[in-house]
Amino acid sequence: MSPASYIIRDYQASDLDRLLEREGTAGARDQTGCMISPSDLIESVSRGDYGFVNVIVAERAGEIIGYASVTPEVQLGRAVLRWRVHSDRRTWGIAGKLVDNAISHTLSLGIKTVHVNIWQNSPTAKKLLRIRGFRCIRRYLELRLDLSKTPLTAMEKSRIRYRFLKPGEEEGLTHLQNRSFAGAWGYNPNTLDEMILRTRLPGFSRRDIIIAFESDKKPIGYCWTKTYLSEDKGPNQRMGRIHMLGVDPDYRGRGIGRRLLVAGISALARKDLRIIELTVDQENEAACALYRSVGFRVWKSSLWYEMRFTNHQERFGIPQ
């Protein structure tokens, strides 16, 4: 089958059902090695940042065979790039063309820094990025907790006052999240609209977010959990994730983060999940120590790559 007839074009709203059908209910790994769940995909194509669609697709004879997403983060002066080409089309050079088109699109927005996150063991992605001038700048650790080996009874019991997110509390959660992660590498401050979008995605439940309070009106920390299907076949296909864990800077050093973490693990355990995962910046020593203390262990790592544009614009069709 010849690749000659495929085209690269802008995403259209009618593409979503075909993309979701191809990915399946469990999602799949993109060429960076990262999992893309159906909710991740829906979020990528639903954002209306700056009035443009941030997804491009590769199509052949009416079949979508790959796509790339660009997430502009203007406050950080960067865009985050992800791509995926379906496994039976990966020898066609489609990934490179998707990446080049996505970079060109990023430059057209006036953004001169592109970041990509890949698994450490992704030689094809590393080669593609290296050829284009990317360099590795950061390592994140992927941690796992096996509840069959670390029973909850061995963990510290919590007396902290907490409850699940209530309707109408999205603004408070946005403010808390931005305070908790202010200054953290790679964190892009959220807007209320973005928070509302995330809490309306398919599969979201308000019971996924546990909030700690000093009083009923003052949130001081939160733990956002997620549940997803793994790619592994077998009886334990459902897995849990500590998606985000944050504590207001004014309340750190009081054990609130640990108690919220245990509360999040307990909530996931009640769903009969055995494996719980999370991602942490290797340079965040306090967070790494906290996760190790309750039994999380490193099972792989991911790398952040960066390209800053100075004289590369002409190469990608952007005038200097």
KEKE-3310 file (N, C-alpha, C; in steps of 0.2 Angstrom, whole numbers, plus 5000, padded with zeros to 4 digits):
npx = (5004:5003:5010:5009:4997:4992:4986:4990:4980:4969:4961:4944:4927:4919:4929:4930:4923:4928:4942:4940:4935:4945:4955:4949:4942:4951:4961:4977:4995:5005:5017:5027:5027:5018:5002:4987:4971:4953:4947:4958:4960:4948:4948:4959:4955:4944:4947:4947:4957:4963:4956:4958:4959:4968:4973:4980:4978:4982:4977:4971:4963:4950:4952:4958:4974:4983:4988:4992:4994:4994:4997:4995:5004:5004:5007:5018:5026:5027:5024:5016:5019:5011:5010:5003:5004:4995:4999:5001:5005:5017:5029:5029:5034:5025:5024:5035:5031:5019:5024:5033:5023:5015:5025:5027:5015:5015:5025:5019:5010:5018:5025:5040:5046:5046:5040:5041:5036:5042:5043:5057:5063:5061:5066:5064:5056:5065:5075:5069:5066:5079:5085:5078:5083:5079:5083:5086:5079:5074:5069:5056:5048:5040:5029:5023:5011:5008:4995:4992:5004:5006:4997:4983:4981:4993:4996:4996:4983:4970:4964:4960:4949:4940:4932:4922:4923:4911:4896:4899:4911:4921:4929:4935:4943:4951:4959:4965:4973:4981:4988:4995:5003:5011:5025:5031:5040:5035:5022:5007:4997:4979:4963:4947:4937:4944:4945:4932:4929:4937:4930:4919:4921:4919:4916:4921:4920:4913:4918:4930:4939:4946:4945:4953:4949:4951:4942:4924:4923:4936:4947:4961:4970:4971:4967:4967:4960:4961:4953:4957:4958:4970:4983:4986:4982:4971:4965:4966:4963:4959:4965:4972:4975:4985:4982:4984:4991:4990:4994:4990:5002:5003:5000:5009:5020:5013:5009:4998:4998:5002:4991:4981:4985:4985:4971:4967:4972:4965:4952:4953:4956:4944:4938:4941:4954:4970:4983:4991:4996:5007:5015:5030:5041:5058:5066:5059:5061:5055:5042:5045:5050:5039:5030:5038:5037:5025:5025:5026:5035:5048:5045:5047:5053:5051:5055:5058:5059:5066:5064:5071:5067:5077:5085:5078:5066:5064:5067:5055:5046:5042:5044:5058)
npy = (4994:5011:5026:5037:5045:5051:5065:5080:5089:5102:5098:5093:5095:5084:5074:5068:5057:5047:5047:5043:5031:5024:5024:5017:5011:5010:5019:5023:5022:5035:5041:5046:5038:5040:5038:5041:5045:5042:5054:5063:5065:5071:5082:5089:5092:5100:5112:5130:5139:5155:5155:5146:5129:5116:5104:5094:5082:5067:5060:5047:5041:5044:5039:5042:5042:5047:5059:5076:5086:5103:5112:5128:5138:5152:5160:5154:5155:5145:5130:5114:5099:5085:5069:5056:5041:5028:5011:5003:5011:5017:5017:5026:5039:5048:5053:5063:5072:5077:5082:5092:5101:5104:5111:5122:5128:5132:5141:5151:5157:5165:5159:5153:5143:5125:5111:5094:5079:5063:5045:5038:5026:5027:5026:5029:5041:5049:5050:5057:5069:5073:5075:5086:5096:5097:5096:5087:5092:5089:5077:5067:5056:5041:5033:5019:5011:4996:4990:4977:4973:4983:4986:4996:4996:4998:5011:5028:5033:5045:5061:5072:5085:5083:5083:5078:5087:5100:5105:5121:5125:5126:5138:5141:5129:5131:5143:5138:5127:5135:5142:5132:5126:5137:5143:5130:5120:5120:5121:5128:5141:5139:5143:5148:5144:5133:5124:5121:5115:5103:5097:5093:5083:5067:5054:5060:5062:5071:5065:5062:5071:5076:5087:5097:5106:5120:5127:5126:5134:5137:5131:5121:5112:5098:5083:5075:5062:5049:5036:5023:5013:5000:4996:4983:4966:4955:4951:4963:4976:4989:5004:5015:5033:5046:5061:5074:5083:5094:5108:5122:5135:5142:5132:5122:5109:5103:5091:5089:5086:5073:5066:5069:5062:5049:5048:5050:5038:5029:5031:5027:5013:5009:5007:4995:4994:4989:4993:5009:5024:5038:5054:5063:5077:5074:5083:5088:5086:5085:5080:5068:5061:5060:5052:5040:5037:5031:5020:5020:5017:5019:5015:5018:5031:5048:5060:5077:5086:5100:5114:5129:5143:5152:5154:5145:5147:5149:5137:5130:5136:5148:5165:5175)
npz = (5000:4995:5002:4996:4994:5005:5015:5025:5035:5043:5058:5059:5066:5063:5064:5076:5081:5073:5077:5090:5089:5083:5093:5103:5119:5129:5125:5119:5116:5111:5098:5107:5117:5127:5136:5128:5132:5129:5135:5136:5123:5119:5126:5120:5108:5110:5116:5114:5112:5109:5097:5087:5080:5088:5082:5070:5057:5049:5034:5024:5010:5016:5028:5044:5049:5058:5069:5076:5091:5096:5110:5115:5127:5133:5143:5148:5137:5128:5118:5119:5112:5104:5096:5086:5076:5068:5071:5060:5050:5052:5046:5035:5036:5041:5054:5055:5046:5052:5064:5059:5053:5064:5071:5063:5063:5077:5077:5068:5077:5084:5095:5101:5108:5109:5117:5121:5128:5131:5133:5141:5135:5121:5107:5093:5094:5100:5090:5080:5086:5089:5076:5072:5080:5094:5112:5127:5142:5155:5167:5171:5184:5183:5194:5203:5213:5221:5228:5232:5238:5247:5259:5264:5277:5283:5281:5287:5296:5293:5299:5294:5289:5275:5259:5244:5229:5226:5216:5208:5214:5206:5203:5215:5216:5205:5209:5220:5214:5206:5215:5222:5213:5209:5201:5199:5188:5171:5174:5169:5172:5176:5169:5174:5164:5158:5169:5171:5159:5160:5170:5165:5156:5147:5158:5170:5187:5202:5213:5211:5215:5229:5242:5255:5270:5280:5286:5282:5271:5266:5256:5257:5251:5239:5231:5216:5208:5195:5185:5174:5159:5157:5144:5146:5145:5154:5171:5178:5172:5175:5181:5193:5196:5203:5199:5201:5215:5227:5239:5247:5248:5261:5270:5270:5276:5287:5286:5278:5264:5264:5270:5262:5251:5255:5257:5244:5238:5246:5241:5228:5230:5235:5224:5219:5213:5209:5205:5206:5199:5196:5191:5193:5195:5194:5201:5211:5226:5239:5235:5229:5240:5248:5241:5240:5254:5256:5249:5234:5220:5207:5191:5177:5167:5161:5148:5145:5131:5122:5110:5105:5095:5085:5072:5065:5059:5045:5039:5042:5035:5039:5039:5043)
capx = (5000:5008:5009:5009:4991:4989:4987:4990:4975:4967:4956:4937:4923:4917:4934:4931:4920:4933:4947:4939:4934:4951:4959:4946:4940:4957:4966:4983:5001:5007:5024:5031:5026:5013:4995:4981:4965:4948:4946:4963:4959:4942:4950:4964:4951:4939:4950:4946:4962:4965:4952:4960:4959:4975:4975:4980:4977:4984:4971:4972:4957:4945:4954:4963:4980:4988:4986:4996:4991:4998:4994:4999:5004:5006:5010:5025:5030:5029:5018:5017:5017:5010:5008:5002:5002:4993:5005:5002:5007:5023:5035:5028:5036:5020:5026:5039:5027:5015:5028:5035:5017:5014:5030:5026:5009:5017:5029:5014:5007:5023:5028:5046:5048:5041:5041:5038:5037:5042:5046:5064:5064:5057:5072:5061:5054:5072:5079:5065:5067:5086:5086:5075:5086:5077:5087:5083:5080:5071:5067:5050:5048:5034:5029:5018:5010:5005:4991:4993:5010:5007:4990:4981:4981:5000:4997:4994:4976:4969:4959:4959:4943:4940:4926:4922:4921:4904:4895:4900:4917:4927:4933:4939:4948:4956:4963:4969:4978:4986:4993:4998:5009:5015:5033:5033:5042:5031:5015:5003:4991:4973:4958:4941:4934:4948:4943:4925:4929:4939:4925:4913:4923:4916:4920:4923:4915:4916:4921:4937:4943:4945:4947:4954:4947:4953:4935:4920:4924:4943:4950:4969:4973:4966:4970:4963:4962:4958:4953:4957:4959:4977:4983:4987:4976:4971:4960:4967:4964:4958:4971:4971:4981:4985:4983:4987:4991:4992:4993:4991:5009:5003:4998:5013:5024:5008:5006:4991:4999:5002:4984:4977:4988:4982:4964:4966:4974:4959:4946:4954:4956:4937:4935:4944:4960:4976:4989:4990:5001:5008:5020:5033:5047:5063:5069:5055:5063:5050:5036:5047:5051:5032:5027:5041:5036:5019:5026:5027:5042:5049:5044:5050:5054:5050:5060:5055:5063:5064:5068:5069:5068:5080:5086:5075:5060:5064:5067:5048:5042:5040:5049:5061)
capy = (5000:5016:5031:5044:5048:5054:5072:5083:5094:5104:5094:5095:5093:5078:5069:5066:5050:5042:5047:5039:5024:5021:5023:5012:5013:5011:5023:5020:5026:5039:5039:5048:5033:5042:5036:5046:5042:5046:5060:5067:5067:5075:5089:5092:5095:5104:5119:5135:5144:5159:5155:5141:5122:5115:5098:5092:5075:5064:5056:5043:5038:5044:5036:5046:5037:5050:5066:5079:5091:5108:5116:5134:5140:5159:5163:5151:5156:5138:5126:5107:5095:5077:5066:5049:5038:5022:5007:5000:5017:5021:5017:5030:5046:5053:5057:5068:5078:5080:5086:5098:5105:5107:5116:5128:5131:5135:5148:5156:5160:5169:5155:5151:5137:5119:5106:5087:5074:5056:5040:5037:5021:5029:5028:5032:5048:5053:5052:5062:5076:5075:5078:5093:5101:5097:5094:5085:5097:5088:5070:5065:5049:5038:5029:5014:5008:4990:4989:4970:4973:4989:4986:5002:4996:5000:5018:5033:5035:5053:5064:5079:5086:5083:5080:5079:5093:5101:5110:5128:5126:5126:5144:5140:5124:5134:5147:5133:5124:5139:5144:5126:5125:5143:5142:5124:5119:5117:5122:5133:5143:5137:5148:5145:5140:5127:5120:5119:5110:5097:5094:5091:5078:5061:5050:5064:5062:5075:5061:5061:5077:5077:5094:5098:5112:5123:5128:5123:5139:5139:5125:5122:5107:5094:5077:5074:5055:5047:5029:5022:5006:5000:4992:4976:4961:4951:4953:4969:4981:4996:5006:5022:5038:5052:5065:5080:5083:5101:5111:5129:5136:5144:5127:5116:5107:5101:5084:5089:5083:5065:5064:5070:5057:5043:5049:5048:5031:5025:5032:5022:5007:5007:5005:4988:4995:4986:4997:5016:5027:5045:5057:5068:5079:5071:5088:5089:5081:5084:5076:5061:5058:5059:5046:5034:5035:5027:5014:5021:5015:5020:5009:5020:5038:5051:5065:5083:5089:5107:5117:5136:5145:5158:5155:5139:5149:5148:5129:5127:5140:5154:5171:5178)
capz = (5000:4995:5007:4993:4993:5012:5016:5031:5035:5049:5061:5058:5071:5061:5064:5083:5082:5070:5081:5096:5087:5081:5099:5108:5125:5133:5123:5116:5117:5105:5097:5112:5122:5132:5135:5126:5134:5125:5138:5134:5116:5118:5129:5116:5102:5113:5118:5109:5114:5104:5091:5082:5082:5089:5080:5063:5055:5042:5031:5017:5007:5021:5035:5048:5051:5063:5071:5081:5094:5099:5116:5117:5134:5131:5149:5149:5131:5125:5116:5120:5106:5105:5090:5086:5070:5069:5071:5053:5045:5055:5041:5030:5037:5043:5061:5054:5043:5057:5069:5055:5052:5070:5073:5058:5066:5083:5075:5066:5083:5088:5100:5099:5112:5109:5122:5120:5133:5128:5137:5141:5131:5114:5102:5087:5095:5102:5084:5077:5089:5088:5070:5072:5085:5101:5117:5133:5147:5161:5168:5176:5186:5183:5200:5204:5220:5221:5234:5235:5242:5252:5261:5267:5285:5285:5280:5292:5296:5292:5303:5291:5286:5268:5256:5237:5225:5225:5210:5209:5217:5201:5204:5221:5214:5200:5213:5224:5210:5203:5221:5224:5208:5206:5201:5197:5181:5167:5176:5165:5176:5173:5169:5176:5159:5157:5174:5169:5153:5162:5175:5161:5151:5149:5163:5176:5193:5207:5218:5209:5218:5236:5244:5262:5272:5286:5287:5276:5265:5264:5254:5258:5248:5235:5228:5210:5205:5189:5184:5167:5157:5154:5138:5148:5145:5160:5175:5182:5167:5177:5185:5196:5195:5207:5193:5204:5223:5229:5245:5248:5251:5268:5274:5270:5282:5292:5284:5274:5258:5265:5272:5256:5246:5258:5256:5237:5237:5248:5236:5222:5232:5236:5217:5218:5209:5213:5204:5206:5196:5196:5188:5198:5193:5198:5205:5216:5231:5244:5233:5228:5247:5251:5237:5242:5260:5256:5245:5227:5217:5200:5186:5171:5167:5154:5147:5142:5126:5120:5105:5105:5089:5083:5065:5062:5056:5037:5038:5043:5031:5043:5037:5049)
cpx = (5004:5005:5008:5003:4988:4990:4987:4985:4973:4961:4949:4933:4921:4922:4934:4929:4925:4939:4946:4938:4940:4956:4956:4945:4945:4962:4972:4989:5003:5014:5029:5031:5021:5006:4991:4975:4959:4947:4951:4962:4953:4944:4955:4960:4945:4941:4949:4951:4963:4962:4954:4960:4967:4977:4975:4980:4980:4979:4973:4965:4951:4946:4959:4968:4984:4985:4992:4992:4996:4994:4998:4998:5007:5010:5017:5029:5032:5023:5020:5014:5016:5008:5007:5000:5001:4999:5006:5004:5014:5029:5034:5031:5031:5021:5030:5036:5022:5018:5030:5029:5015:5019:5029:5020:5010:5020:5024:5010:5012:5026:5034:5049:5043:5044:5038:5040:5037:5045:5053:5066:5060:5062:5069:5059:5061:5075:5075:5066:5074:5087:5083:5078:5084:5083:5084:5084:5078:5069:5061:5050:5041:5034:5023:5017:5006:5001:4991:4999:5011:4999:4989:4982:4988:5001:4994:4986:4975:4963:4957:4952:4943:4933:4927:4920:4913:4902:4896:4906:4923:4931:4938:4945:4953:4961:4968:4975:4983:4991:4997:5004:5012:5022:5035:5035:5037:5023:5012:4997:4984:4968:4952:4937:4938:4946:4936:4925:4932:4934:4919:4915:4920:4920:4922:4917:4918:4919:4928:4942:4941:4948:4948:4952:4950:4946:4931:4921:4931:4946:4958:4973:4968:4970:4965:4965:4958:4958:4953:4959:4966:4977:4984:4981:4976:4965:4960:4968:4963:4963:4969:4977:4979:4987:4986:4986:4994:4990:4995:4998:5009:5002:5003:5017:5019:5006:5000:4992:4999:4995:4980:4979:4984:4974:4962:4967:4968:4953:4947:4954:4949:4934:4938:4950:4966:4983:4987:4996:5001:5014:5023:5039:5053:5067:5065:5056:5058:5044:5039:5048:5044:5029:5031:5039:5029:5019:5026:5034:5042:5049:5047:5051:5052:5054:5056:5061:5061:5068:5066:5072:5072:5081:5083:5069:5059:5064:5060:5044:5039:5046:5052:5060)
cpy = (5006:5022:5038:5048:5051:5061:5074:5089:5096:5099:5098:5092:5086:5072:5065:5059:5045:5041:5042:5032:5020:5019:5018:5015:5014:5016:5020:5024:5029:5037:5042:5043:5034:5040:5042:5042:5045:5053:5065:5069:5072:5082:5092:5095:5100:5111:5124:5140:5148:5159:5151:5134:5120:5108:5097:5085:5073:5059:5053:5040:5038:5042:5040:5041:5040:5057:5069:5085:5096:5112:5122:5136:5147:5161:5160:5152:5150:5135:5118:5103:5088:5075:5058:5047:5031:5017:5004:5005:5020:5021:5022:5038:5051:5057:5063:5074:5081:5084:5093:5103:5108:5112:5123:5131:5135:5142:5153:5160:5165:5166:5152:5145:5131:5114:5099:5083:5067:5051:5039:5032:5022:5031:5031:5040:5052:5055:5057:5069:5078:5078:5085:5098:5101:5094:5092:5090:5095:5080:5070:5058:5047:5032:5025:5012:5002:4989:4982:4969:4978:4990:4993:5002:4998:5007:5022:5034:5043:5055:5071:5079:5087:5081:5081:5085:5094:5106:5117:5130:5126:5132:5143:5135:5127:5139:5143:5130:5129:5142:5138:5125:5131:5142:5135:5123:5116:5118:5128:5135:5141:5143:5144:5141:5134:5122:5117:5114:5103:5093:5092:5086:5072:5057:5053:5063:5067:5072:5059:5066:5077:5083:5094:5105:5114:5124:5126:5128:5140:5132:5126:5117:5102:5088:5075:5067:5054:5039:5028:5015:5005:4996:4984:4972:4957:4954:4960:4975:4988:4998:5013:5026:5044:5057:5072:5080:5090:5104:5118:5131:5138:5138:5121:5115:5104:5094:5083:5085:5075:5063:5064:5064:5050:5043:5047:5041:5027:5025:5027:5015:5004:5005:4998:4988:4992:4990:5005:5019:5035:5047:5062:5070:5077:5076:5090:5084:5079:5079:5069:5058:5056:5053:5040:5032:5031:5021:5014:5020:5017:5014:5011:5028:5041:5057:5071:5085:5096:5109:5125:5139:5152:5159:5149:5141:5147:5141:5127:5132:5146:5160:5174:5185)
cpz = (5000:4999:5003:4993:5000:5012:5023:5031:5042:5052:5060:5064:5070:5062:5071:5084:5079:5074:5087:5095:5086:5088:5103:5115:5130:5131:5120:5117:5110:5104:5102:5118:5127:5130:5133:5127:5130:5128:5136:5127:5115:5121:5124:5110:5104:5115:5113:5110:5108:5097:5086:5084:5082:5087:5073:5062:5049:5040:5025:5015:5012:5027:5038:5051:5056:5064:5076:5084:5097:5104:5118:5124:5134:5137:5150:5142:5127:5122:5117:5114:5107:5098:5091:5078:5071:5067:5064:5048:5047:5051:5035:5031:5039:5049:5060:5051:5048:5062:5065:5054:5059:5073:5069:5061:5072:5081:5072:5071:5086:5094:5098:5103:5111:5114:5120:5125:5130:5134:5136:5136:5124:5109:5096:5088:5097:5095:5080:5079:5089:5082:5069:5077:5092:5105:5123:5139:5154:5161:5173:5178:5186:5189:5200:5211:5219:5228:5237:5239:5247:5254:5264:5274:5287:5284:5286:5291:5296:5296:5300:5289:5279:5265:5248:5235:5224:5219:5212:5212:5212:5201:5209:5220:5210:5204:5217:5220:5208:5209:5223:5220:5206:5207:5199:5190:5177:5168:5173:5169:5173:5174:5172:5170:5157:5162:5173:5164:5156:5167:5171:5155:5152:5154:5170:5181:5198:5213:5216:5212:5225:5239:5252:5264:5279:5289:5281:5270:5263:5262:5254:5254:5244:5232:5222:5207:5199:5189:5176:5165:5154:5148:5140:5147:5151:5165:5178:5176:5169:5182:5188:5195:5200:5202:5196:5212:5224:5236:5245:5251:5259:5273:5274:5276:5288:5291:5280:5267:5259:5266:5266:5251:5249:5257:5248:5235:5240:5244:5230:5224:5233:5229:5215:5213:5213:5211:5203:5204:5197:5193:5193:5194:5197:5202:5210:5222:5236:5242:5232:5235:5249:5247:5239:5249:5261:5252:5237:5225:5210:5196:5179:5172:5161:5154:5143:5137:5124:5114:5105:5098:5089:5076:5062:5058:5048:5035:5038:5039:5034:5041:5044:5050)
residu = (MET:SER:PRO:ALA:SER:TYR:ILE:ILE:ARG:ASP:TYR:GLN:ALA:SER:ASP:LEU:ASP:ARG:LEU:LEU:GLU:ARG:GLU:GLY:THR:ALA:GLY:ALA:ARG:ASP:GLN:THR:GLY:CYS:MET:ILE:SER:PRO:SER:ASP:LEU:ILE:GLU:SER:VAL:SER:ARG:GLY:ASP:TYR:GLY:PHE:VAL:ASN:VAL:ILE:VAL:ALA:GLU:ARG:ALA:GLY:GLU:ILE:ILE:GLY:TYR:ALA:SER:VAL:THR:PRO:GLU:VAL:GLN:LEU:GLY:ARG:ALA:VAL:LEU:ARG:TRP:ARG:VAL:HIS:SER:ASP:ARG:ARG:THR:TRP:GLY:ILE:ALA:GLY:LYS:LEU:VAL:ASP:ASN:ALA:ILE:SER:HIS:THR:LEU:SER:LEU:GLY:ILE:LYS:THR:VAL:HIS:VAL:ASN:ILE:TRP:GLN:ASN:SER:PRO:THR:ALA:LYS:LYS:LEU:LEU:ARG:ILE:ARG:GLY:PHE:ARG:CYS:ILE:ARG:ARG:TYR:LEU:GLU:LEU:ARG:LEU:ASP:LEU:SER:LYS:THR:PRO:LEU:THR:ALA:MET:GLU:LYS:SER:ARG:ILE:ARG:TYR:ARG:PHE:LEU:LYS:PRO:GLY:GLU:GLU:GLU:GLY:LEU:THR:HIS:LEU:GLN:ASN:ARG:SER:PHE:ALA:GLY:ALA:TRP:GLY:TYR:ASN:PRO:ASN:THR:LEU:ASP:GLU:MET:ILE:LEU:ARG:THR:ARG:LEU:PRO:GLY:PHE:SER:ARG:ARG:ASP:ILE:ILE:ILE:ALA:PHE:GLU:SER:ASP:LYS:LYS:PRO:ILE:GLY:TYR:CYS:TRP:THR:LYS:THR:TYR:LEU:SER:GLU:ASP:LYS:GLY:PRO:ASN:GLN:ARG:MET:GLY:ARG:ILE:HIS:MET:LEU:GLY:VAL:ASP:PRO:ASP:TYR:ARG:GLY:ARG:GLY:ILE:GLY:ARG:ARG:LEU:LEU:VAL:ALA:GLY:ILE:SER:ALA:LEU:ALA:ARG:LYS:ASP:LEU:ARG:ILE:ILE:GLU:LEU:THR:VAL:ASP:GLN:GLU:ASN:GLU:ALA:ALA:CYS:ALA:LEU:TYR:ARG:SER:VAL:GLY:PHE:ARG:VAL:TRP:LYS:SER:SER:LEU:TRP:TYR:GLU:MET:ARG:PHE:THR:ASN:HIS:GLN:GLU:ARG:PHE:GLY:ILE:PRO:GLN)
# end
